[in-house]
């Protein structure tokens, strides 16, 4: 079996990721937040008191990249760094301003989700999502061995 270059799964996945990022960055531009920062905010919201290392693993992001994206969110007062009563593990918590910003963004995010799922509905958005998750799970396992 032969494959054409432009049918390459990696190429098409990277191109699709860039297109998705541009689309979401456009939606988020009025809020002065990037799609990566939105992802980080949502992770902080949905994973209270999760350590930075665990949060980075959860969203398949390098720890230093996560910290680099948390810093401007912290400066804007959207998140706050915190330490548990015991130990030295840093985590971040969503502030009231961060929660309010997410409340403003989420309706647009949900609308975008509906539009994008409709675009990939032909092959089945859930099958596509399961495939992407399987690939990501394999990648996380590969990094653990390194």
Secondary structure, 3 states (H helix, E strand, C coil): CCCCHHHCHHHHHHHHHHHHHHHHHHHHHHHCCCHHHHHHHHHHHHCCCCEHHHHHHHCCCCHHHHHHHHHHHHHCCCEEEEECCCCCCEEEEECHHHHHHHHHHHHHHHHHHHHHHHHCCCCCHHHHHHHHHHHHHHHHHHHHHC
